[in-house]
Amino acid sequence: QVQLVESGGGLVQAGGSLRLSCVASGRTLNSYGMGWFRQAPGKEREFVATINRSSSSTYYADSVKGRFTIARDNTKNTVYLQMNSLKPEDTAVYYCAAGTAAWGLSRYQYNYWGQGTQVTVSS
């Protein structure tokens, strides 16, 4: 198994940037495809970005393309989500996820989840 801990959330103004980090322990991160999801109040958890084990492939939700970047550093067992040009509609709890599949767009493809970190974007 693997344990995931997110950090880096907070309150920012619209147009600002944040970098979220997800540190894995228990198993080495290079065994997993990784994803970021988010969940706003009253809404289901939605896909944000995914990256495969070797970082050769990434995929983003249309709502964040061109603004967010997912990256991983397997030597540090860490996955990042760089968020630029933030909008109020990006406000949500952001979750890091790991799966035995190479990568995935569905939350059902992931086996392990972090506790979430709150991102709030003010207008």
ABEGO torsion letter per residue (X at the ends): XBBBBBBGBEBBBBGBBBBBBBBBBGBBAAABBBBBBBBBBGBBBBBABBBBAAGABBBBBAAABGABBBBBBAAAGBBBBBBBGBBAAABBBBBBBBBABABBABAAABABBBAEBBBBBBX
